[in-house]
Structures are given as structure tokens and as C-alpha cells.
Amino acid sequence: MEKILVSKVKTTKNLKKDIEKTVNLIGGFEKFVKKGESVLLKPNYVFDSPYPAVSDAKFVRVVGELCFEAGAKEVVVGESSVMYSSTKKIYENQGLYRELEGTEIKIVDFDDEKYERVKSGGKYWNNIFFAQRGLNSNCIIYLPCLKTHYLADFTMSLKLTDGFTKKITRVWQHAGNLRKKMVDLNLVVKPRLIILDGRKCFTTRGPAEGEIREPNLILASTDRIAIDVEGIKIIQSFSGNDLAGKNPWELGQIKYAVEKGIGVKSEQEYRVVS
């Protein structure tokens, strides 16, 4: 059986070449973006706090441009911020509008669009109001940050799916079993590609603030469990991190994601390339 690949590239001063190299190691953008296709980029713009609490606007732009170079007909960036926050204001304050000005990359706020009630088939969050754009997109590329999370242990690709849900419902998700509820969301959609920005990360607290370290890495994979496990290991490589001494495979999100068949079941099923 062919192993899932997780690429891990040390960054240089050329962000485009770094991202391109990371994706090339697992097949290249042309493998994941079909000619004439519409691509939905799902970054992290949940909080109005600077990178790495949210995505770096330049990182988003470069990925969008690489999608166009691979033959995409349309590239759309979409997100929904936390309750009582304006996604558009976060986009503005974090420089996304300015960074994408003059490009063909479009920006949408899921809160301006329609949501559809769906059944995930999960045990902990089955009845979900999910952004229709996410449901109707064939090519979704996740652009998670690398962070600890004081309630969910970590937030990377698995938890990134939360931004597709209707804001008002997120109050309930924190009432218990948060980690498992995040996994149930991942039964609704599957990203075609994940590119994790690990140039900077939080190693404590999170998700809006924490101790910042600089791994200077970019990771890519098609598997949410594999890339999140590798991200956890990066955080654990720094002294004083909040995940010290914990087995990534025993953390709530990972353990339940394995149970639900979201991705790989062990490290023997994937291979890290660099």
C-alpha cells in the first residue's frame, strides 16, 4: 500500500518558491488543481490578532497565484470569524484586502452567504448549519496556522473546518466534547490539499495569543491527521510548550479522527519528505 506523503520544507526568503517546493514534493499544484476549476482557499481569519493567530495575507496570495498558474479558472478566499466579530473587519485589519488588491483572487465572507443544514453522521455534532460554498466546492485547499489551543490542545487542519459553520451555533460547540465536535465537522467536507504555514507558531495558550516561536517550516499533505500530527511534533520540539510529554495519537482530536476514519491510523501509514 502506497503511503500518504507529508512534505516538510525549511523556508528561505522566497515564499513562492518555498510553497511551490513543498507542494511539488507531494505531486505539485497541477495534481490538485484541475484546469478550468474553481478553487476555494480556506485560511484562518477567526480572530483580529496578528499572524500566527491568523493567516499571513501574503501566504494566502501566493497560494492563490500558484493555483491560477496551475490552471484554476477562479480562486476564492472564504472564512467566518468568531461570534461578535466582523470577518470583513478582520480581513481589513490583517491586510488581506490590501494584499489581494490587483489580483484576480476573490474574497467572500461566509456570513453573507447561505448556510445549509446537514447531517455529519458523527456522534457529537450531527446537525450542522454549514456554509453552502464549502459544500458546493470540489476543490478546497486548507491553509491552517500552527498553534496550540487552550481548549482543544491544538488548532491546525482538523479544527480549521470550524470556520464553515454558522456563527450562532458555535456557542453550543463549547458546551462539551469540543475536540470530538471538531472532528465530526470533518465528516462533511474533505480538503483536496492542505498547506500548513509553520514559519511561526504558538507553543503556549492559543488560539488568539501565545508564545511565538519560529520553526521556519511549511508542510503540505492530503491527510488531515498526518499533517496535524507532524505539526504537533513541531510544537513539542520547543521547550516550555503546552503539549510537552503528550502522545499526539492520544490527543482528543487525533484519537477520535482516527476512530472516524478521517485519515491515517498510525505513523506507519505516512511518510515525511523534505
Secondary structure, DSSP 8 states (H G I E B T S, - for coil): ---EEEEEEE--S-HHHHHHHHHHTTT-HHHHS-TT-EEEEE----SSS-TTSS--HHHHHHHHHHHHHTT-SEEEEEE---TTS-HHHHHHHTTHHHHHTTSS-EEEEGGGS-EEEEE---SS--EEEEEHHHHH-SEEEE--B-EEETTTEEESHHHHGGGGB-GGGHHHHTTS-HHHHHHHHTTT---SEEEEEESSEE-SS-SS---EE---EEEEES-HHHHHHHHHHHHHTSTT-TTTT--GGGSHHHHHHHHTTSS-SSGGGEEEE-
